[in-house]
Amino acid sequence: MAVDLQAPSPLPLYVRMASVLRERISAGEWPPGTQIPTIEDLREHYQVAEITLRQAIRILSGEGLVLSQRGKGTFVLDRPHAVTDRALIDTALQQFSELDPTHRIDIIKREPGAAAPMWDWRFGTPAKDYVRITKRHIDVSGLPYAFFVMHVESRLFARLPADGDKQDKIIRLIRKHGRVKLHSGKERLTVGVAEVTEAEQLQCPAGLPVARIKRIFLDAENIALFYGAITYRGDRLVLERDFTSDALRST
């Protein structure tokens, strides 16, 4: 049976597709040196467009997991651990920076001169001050599905296009215009229930299950340039995994 990738999700389809393929490689279904199924076979199995699969495979290639050879196919590399930290952080930033084109960004407020957030989970050295941005992401039906409180180092934020955060994700703007390399990063996922402010912003009942993600990115000097706290409605967050050992075999 094919995995259903059509359920609503804040992540672009090709990013979820890359996750499914990555799981199969990690599980050893496709050992090092073997060829993964063709684009046509994958397209038929997962019922997604060819461009989606090519974008997903490009992500895996950037991570050093596979190598595509023109006219021959795509093969699992035998030493994926040789991928550099730089390649891994670039891949992560690419995935975090994608926004579904049918969704929109609702900026609630921007507050300059803010201090670093007082999280119980932090690493790196806080910068002098930040611009704190509070926003929501709204889906095509008009329903908010994610609530953000983000801190961007003040001088870095000043280099970004004015009002660019109304049209694009902050991480994407930093990659394109920040003139800085994000050197390392960490993420933490927890599950809980919506607090009052979260429930108001996500237009859901207080107590609804939510997923909370916190992200921190540092520069080469170990200065925290970016803090991101994101709350997703529990009924809108989808994690796709394929645990089938013979997923391409007819059943």
Secondary structure, DSSP 8 states (H G I E B T S, - for coil): ------S--SS-HHHHHHHHHHHHHHTTSS-TT-B---HHHHHHHHT--HHHHHHHHHHHHHTTSEEEETTTEEEE-S-GGG--HHHHHHHHHHHHT---TT-EEEEEEEEEEE-----SS--SEE-S-EEEEEEEEE-TTS-EEEEEEEEEEHHHHHTS-TTGGGTS-HHHHHHHHS-----EEEEEEEEEE--HHHHHHHTS-TT-EEEEEEEEEE-TT-EEEEEEEEEEETTT--------TTTTS--
